[in-house]
Amino acid sequence: MYCKKFIITTILLICLGPVFLWSSSHREAPLVADDPLADNVDLYAFRSPNNKNTVTIIATYVPLQLPHGGPNYYTFGENIRYEIHIDNDVNNPGDDIIYRFTFNIKNEDPGTFFNIRLGRQNLKTTYTMERSTDGGRRFIPLIINGEVPPNNIGDRSIESAVGLNTTYDKIMKSAIFASPLGERAYCGPMDDPFFVDLGGIFDLGDSPRQGGEPRDGLACKNVSAIALEIPITYLSRTGQYPQRKDMFDSDFVIGVWASASRRQIRTLSAGKEKHEGPWVQVSRLGMPLTNEAVIPIGMKDYWNALSPYDELADTLLDPFFYNPELALYMDDSLFGGAVPAFSQLRIQRNALQAFDFGNGNDGLFGLKGSEAVEGTALDDNVFGSLLLPGPGMPRSVDLWPIFHTGVPNVPPYQLATGKNGNPLAAGKPLVNNFLPNGGDMLRLNIAVPTTPRNHPDFSSLGLIQAAVLGLTDPRYNKSTRAQFIPNMDGFPNGRRLEDDVTRIELQAVSGAVLAAIGLWYDDYQAGDANPVTQDLLDVLTYSTGVEQNDADFQRKFPYLAPPWAGDGACGGLIPREGPAQSLPVAGLNIAPPVEIKGEIAMTAYPNPFFDQATITLTLEKASQVNIDVFNAQGQLVTDFEPQLYSQGVNEISWNSGDLPAGWYFARINSDSGISQTVKILKQ
């Protein structure tokens, strides 16, 4: 039977090809890759860190935006329904709350090819936000003519008198709108908050890279973000405000997913288009990486068209969770050796010398119907056959519920702390975000307190780190009593902006969740005093090499980092000034010679810089030199005392202090009448 399954799996791999379409949801499915305006990128749901009375939900669309991508810059699409769906009642299959956003674009100045000129915009975008609480039968408008900030094209377009004559910070603040019912919304371009080494991942799983340094493939890219801040009492099933004692209460579990829909028929003629027919869902997103790293390429468009509720009833996709492709590359008896970057990630083939979770094996199915599982979540009398549906489905007990139902606070889904070696026994509670009436959604228990972002225990590893603390930290592992452990509010209990979901999910595929409940790795022997074996340490210390976003998140709603500017360092800037060693001759690693104009050569580095730059003077002979620094408006901002500089290389440090970001010009004048200027960009 195993050989037959292995042959079938191998044939499928050959037919479909290796599927490493990653980066959460950037161009993940063939059809929606041709329709980026309707492409879900990412979804986040977390209790607001600076307003515990609210929950923040962020859905991003339109992937991989270049900040300098003009003249038709990226924005939301017209004739698209962008929706955020919320399920908060296990007794009511389907959406309980839906927020719908539709956008309108106006061309205010059609006589120019510029996007912004003299206070007018040629992609002036507004939106309507509506809410339904009856499953989508009726929608009530809450925000009308909400304004979408323009793209951060550059200083002249935003700040100068011939542009909008304001600052981008003011534009963003004015784009936060409140509804009459208490929600707040922000729709607009933002830095893509996701971080991952796209180049390494796409290169057949080369992450961390086996040759060369990791790189954030989403650095300097923007997305179109819809951010919602919702009063927490709107989201709890009973309408009550949660207390700390409620953090394992099912009444406070919500499921969140996002979608984009288009009219079924689009007709093009003479530069115009017409949309008609029923609305069709073309993209959706719940858990990150589901459609990218679990669903094979031949099924991605099919998955995008389903709702989570359709998916739960459709068993066609379940095998991809029961026997995930990624696990093949974490198993040395299969294809582990073909992906050396995953060498630290190895699944349990002989956990407790009894249970095999390798693809095609039975996992815990051999316990089905036995006294050992009575009263646990694996008992058919508790949750039916959800978690042990049959033989040959080893990951039905961990990966499938994480993506499809959430995890209940019922044995065996409690930490191994206090279990005395029996993984099926009651242990220390870690999470309850069990909501079984939908498929792939982000599930969040909104009663779990937030971990302050400046807390010494805050970690981008989310629940993985909470489990580590619960198992090893004496503050938490001395008893099985329920208590808040830092990062219990992290992925996959919802998803915070800071959570390193790529790393967490790869660790989960390699069996980290199984280990947390006491199904330790193969190198653990019964009776060992410490279950933290080398295999477990390897998994916990695995990293892709890209562990945080390329920009700092804001401390207040909408929390995302502002969008990169089109004229900035991430807007395609090619620095033409800098230290000689930073400009090697291609392929030879030889620094080009410094050209001395007359008596002086002048450069500045780093360029761009943040707070401090170094001005370098190379002099043929000692000279008296004056150095002045001007801003882009020609105003003098710094003047150095005239000084006699020696022959050769001289370095002068310039601290820009509180000067705003933008272009500056350092000019030198020598006593022999030579004048030079170097252009420097402050980020």
HELIX and SHEET records of a PDB file:
HELIX    1   1 TYR A    2  LEU A   16  1                                  15    
HELIX    2   2 PRO A   30  ALA A   33  1                                   4    
HELIX    3   3 PRO A   36  ALA A   38  5                                   3    
HELIX    4   4 ASP A  155  ILE A  158  1                                   4    
HELIX    5   5 TYR A  168  SER A  174  1                                   7    
HELIX    6   6 LEU A  198  PHE A  202  1                                   5    
HELIX    7   7 ILE A  232  LEU A  235  1                                   4    
HELIX    8   8 ARG A  244  ASP A  246  5                                   3    
HELIX    9   9 SER A  250  PHE A  252  5                                   3    
HELIX   10  10 THR A  290  VAL A  294  3                                   5    
HELIX   11  11 ILE A  297  MET A  299  5                                   3    
HELIX   12  12 LYS A  300  ALA A  305  1                                   6    
HELIX   13  13 PRO A  308  ALA A  313  1                                   6    
HELIX   14  14 PRO A  319  TYR A  322  1                                   4    
HELIX   15  15 GLU A  325  LEU A  328  1                                   4    
HELIX   16  16 GLY A  336  ALA A  338  5                                   3    
HELIX   17  17 PRO A  340  PHE A  342  5                                   3    
HELIX   18  18 PHE A  365  LEU A  367  5                                   3    
HELIX   19  19 GLU A  371  VAL A  373  5                                   3    
HELIX   20  20 ASP A  380  PHE A  383  1                                   4    
HELIX   21  21 PRO A  394  VAL A  397  5                                   4    
HELIX   22  22 LEU A  399  HIS A  404  1                                   6    
HELIX   23  23 GLY A  462  THR A  472  1                                  11    
HELIX   24  24 VAL A  501  VAL A  509  1                                   9    
HELIX   25  25 ALA A  512  ALA A  516  1                                   5    
HELIX   26  26 GLN A  534  THR A  541  1                                   8    
HELIX   27  27 ALA A  580  SER A  582  5                                   3    
SHEET    1   A 5 ASN A  40  ARG A  47  0                                        
SHEET    2   A 5 THR A  54  GLN A  65 -1                                        
SHEET    3   A 5 ASN A 222  PRO A 231 -1                                        
SHEET    4   A 5 ARG A 184  ASP A 191 -1                                        
SHEET    5   A 5 PHE A 177  ALA A 178 -1                                        
SHEET    1   B 6 ILE A 140  VAL A 148  0                                        
SHEET    2   B 6 LYS A 124  SER A 132 -1                                        
SHEET    3   B 6 ILE A  97  LYS A 106 -1                                        
SHEET    4   B 6 ILE A  80  ASP A  87 -1                                        
SHEET    5   B 6 VAL A 253  SER A 269 -1                                        
SHEET    6   B 6 LYS A 272  LEU A 285 -1                                        
SHEET    1   C 6 ILE A 140  VAL A 148  0                                        
SHEET    2   C 6 LYS A 124  SER A 132 -1                                        
SHEET    3   C 6 ILE A  97  LYS A 106 -1                                        
SHEET    4   C 6 ILE A  80  ASP A  87 -1                                        
SHEET    5   C 6 VAL A 253  SER A 269 -1                                        
SHEET    6   C 6 LEU A 442  ASN A 445 -1                                        
SHEET    1   D 2 ILE A 116  ARG A 117  0                                        
SHEET    2   D 2 ARG A 120  GLN A 121 -1                                        
SHEET    1   E 3 ILE A 600  TYR A 605  0                                        
SHEET    2   E 3 GLN A 612  LEU A 619 -1                                        
SHEET    3   E 3 GLY A 648  ASN A 655 -1                                        
SHEET    1   F 3 LEU A 636  ASP A 639  0                                        
SHEET    2   F 3 SER A 623  ASN A 631 -1                                        
SHEET    3   F 3 GLN A 643  TYR A 645 -1                                        
SHEET    1   G 4 LEU A 636  ASP A 639  0                                        
SHEET    2   G 4 SER A 623  ASN A 631 -1                                        
SHEET    3   G 4 GLY A 662  SER A 670 -1                                        
SHEET    4   G 4 SER A 675  LYS A 682 -1                                        
END                                                                             
